[in-house]
Amino acid sequence: EGAFCRYKIDCGKAWEHLDGDLIGQTHVAYCATSAISSSAMMPFNHPIDCHFAEAGLQGWGNIRIAIQCYRLDWCGRRILSGYGFTHLPSSPGHHSHIQVPLWRPSGSPDEELNYYLLGHTHALLTHDPIYETAWRERCRLVTVSAGSVWLDLFVVTRNLTAQGVN
């Protein structure tokens, strides 16, 4: 089975997007057949290159990434694995092992059996509950943990000391 992730970067009002894709998708990654287990990791090694300019210090550090993970079954069907989001660091340097916990909507025991056997799962109608309206709407959802995505990021800042920001 293969897996891939879709991502969306939201910079809020404190940042101006200059360049790079804010929405994208990784390639499909596969584990070696001998490495398939519940703890197997699939390296996507997908670069995300975005450039931002600060519009003001209010709301600093508000850049976040929302992730949707899917797996492919043996027929090539796309099956939702989970949703997740995290705030991206604003300090310069290498940030390794940033964990993005994933969750997916849960159903009744019959629906969960259907998910296990056939891969049919509930999906969100809108992606707002991932982070935009999370405090209002996600608390009403019944969800189950669906693993994690780990990010390694390099953050480069420029001209902040000239603006008086450490």
C-alpha positions in Angstrom: 0.0 0.0 0.0 1.1 3.5 -0.7 0.4 6.8 1.0 0.5 10.5 0.2 -0.3 13.8 1.9 -2.0 16.9 0.8 -1.1 20.1 2.6 -2.3 23.7 2.8 -0.3 26.5 4.4 -2.2 29.4 6.0 -0.3 32.5 6.9 -3.0 34.6 8.4 -3.1 38.4 8.3 0.3 39.1 9.8 2.2 37.6 6.9 2.2 38.4 3.2 2.8 35.4 0.9 5.5 36.3 -1.7 6.3 33.0 -3.5 5.8 29.3 -3.4 2.8 27.0 -3.4 0.5 27.2 -0.4 -1.4 24.1 -1.5 0.2 21.0 -2.7 0.5 17.2 -2.6 3.4 14.8 -2.0 4.2 11.9 -4.3 2.9 8.5 -3.4 5.4 6.8 -1.0 5.7 3.0 -0.5 7.3 1.0 2.3 9.5 -2.0 1.4 7.4 -5.2 1.8 9.7 -6.4 4.6 9.2 -3.1 6.5 5.4 -3.0 6.6 4.3 -3.0 10.2 2.3 -0.8 12.5 5.4 1.3 13.2 6.7 1.6 9.6 7.6 5.1 8.5 7.2 6.2 4.9 9.6 9.0 3.9 7.9 11.5 1.6 11.0 13.7 1.2 8.8 16.4 -0.4 10.2 19.9 -0.4 7.9 22.8 0.6 9.4 26.1 -0.4 7.4 29.2 0.6 8.5 32.8 1.0 6.7 35.3 3.3 7.1 38.9 4.4 5.9 40.1 7.7 3.0 42.6 7.5 3.3 43.4 11.2 4.4 41.9 14.5 0.9 41.3 15.7 0.0 37.7 15.0 3.7 36.7 14.7 4.2 33.0 14.4 0.7 32.4 13.0 1.8 30.4 10.0 0.3 26.9 10.1 0.1 23.9 7.9 -2.9 21.6 7.6 -2.3 18.1 6.4 -4.6 15.4 5.0 -3.1 11.9 4.7 -4.5 9.2 2.4 -3.4 5.7 1.7 -3.9 3.7 -1.5 -5.4 0.2 -1.2 -4.4 -2.7 -3.5 -7.0 -1.5 -6.1 -5.5 2.0 -6.1 -8.4 3.6 -4.3 -7.7 6.7 -2.1 -8.7 6.1 1.5 -8.6 8.8 4.1 -6.0 8.1 6.8 -6.3 11.3 8.8 -6.3 15.1 9.3 -3.9 17.2 11.3 -2.3 20.6 11.6 0.5 22.4 13.4 1.9 25.9 13.7 5.2 26.3 11.9 8.2 27.7 13.8 9.2 31.3 13.2 12.7 31.1 14.7 15.5 30.6 12.2 17.3 27.3 11.9 16.7 23.6 11.5 13.6 22.3 13.2 13.6 18.5 13.2 10.9 16.1 14.2 7.9 18.4 14.4 5.1 16.1 15.1 1.7 16.6 13.4 -0.8 14.3 15.2 -3.5 12.9 12.8 -7.1 12.2 13.6 -10.1 11.0 11.5 -13.8 11.0 12.2 -15.1 7.9 13.8 -18.4 6.1 13.3 -20.5 3.4 14.8 -19.1 -0.1 15.4 -20.6 -1.2 12.0 -19.1 1.8 10.2 -15.7 1.1 11.8 -15.9 -2.5 10.6 -16.8 -1.2 7.1 -13.7 1.0 7.3 -11.5 -1.8 8.4 -12.7 -4.3 5.7 -13.6 -2.0 2.8 -11.8 1.3 3.5 -15.0 3.4 3.5 -14.6 6.1 6.1 -16.2 9.4 7.0 -14.7 12.5 5.7 -15.3 16.2 6.5 -17.6 18.1 4.2 -15.5 21.2 4.7 -12.0 21.4 6.0 -12.7 24.3 8.3 -12.8 22.1 11.5 -9.1 21.2 10.9 -8.0 24.6 12.3 -10.1 27.5 11.3 -13.2 26.7 13.4 -11.6 23.9 15.4 -12.6 25.3 18.8 -16.3 25.6 17.9 -16.8 22.5 15.7 -14.2 19.9 16.3 -15.2 19.3 19.9 -18.5 18.0 18.6 -16.8 15.4 16.4 -16.1 11.9 17.6 -12.6 11.1 16.3 -9.9 8.5 16.6 -6.2 8.9 16.5 -4.7 8.1 13.1 -0.9 8.3 13.6 1.5 11.1 13.0 3.3 13.0 10.3 6.8 14.2 11.2 8.2 17.4 9.6 11.8 18.5 9.2 11.9 22.2 8.4 14.6 24.8 7.7 13.5 28.4 8.5 15.5 31.3 7.1 14.9 34.8 8.3 16.2 38.0 6.8 16.5 41.7 7.9 14.7 41.1 11.3 17.6 42.7 13.3 17.3 45.8 11.2 13.7 46.0 12.2 14.5 45.5 15.9 13.3 41.9 16.1 15.5 39.4 17.8 
